[in-house]
């Protein structure tokens, strides 16, 4: 029998999740509506624990799940910030992932509610995490055993855009500045406020979701985060990154790549609306 390498919404996810949590009684199972690339469930157990499960919606995201888990495993404990402890699981030859919930809120939910002092402190932590990741010494062969998807961010985005954006939405990609960058460091790849969990005191509790992660350069991550946060965050993030790194940034490059990320987001939202996932 030939199995598809991805999941569809009407499957018995409850049974898969129960098998992944042996000995635990599930009290509540919630479908997370913001799961665009994966079908996402939060499982709450009777002993008060919560776990997130990500089931890929297509073959591309199925291969990405493997990269996500391997990268997260490699960097865990190598920065001063918490990153999710991902576990790679399998059902009918299809990969999915699980991790225990990190207490806190996505920055997306609080980014418009912070005062100037809180924004500055959080911007320092955002810049500090990026710099620690970008400065990490690594050997490529120690991070990934998979070779099933682009490990350089540009190669990964090439496939993402080719598969999920229509021709009119991806015209910009042939001319974007991403093509002319070296791959000199580790990057998160999708460093946006939805992937930053903050605690009750507005400090970073965890950084999550390394599905885009791999090899690139610092401008990929810096432009990504400043383009997705309100304008009040831009100056302090850039200032703190320059202070921590001891180097000035190329502001023209940041502006160009922020625009490219915006084009990618808009094209992908159009695609998701077209297939009925995003309304």
Helices and strands as residue ranges (DSSP letters): H 13-20, E 26-32, E 38-45, E 50-56, H 59-75, E 87-91, E 94-100, E 105-106, G 107-109, H 116-134, H 140-143, H 153-164, G 171-175, G 177-180, E 185-187, G 193-195, E 196-198, E 204-207, E 214-216, H 218-228, H 232-245, H 251-274
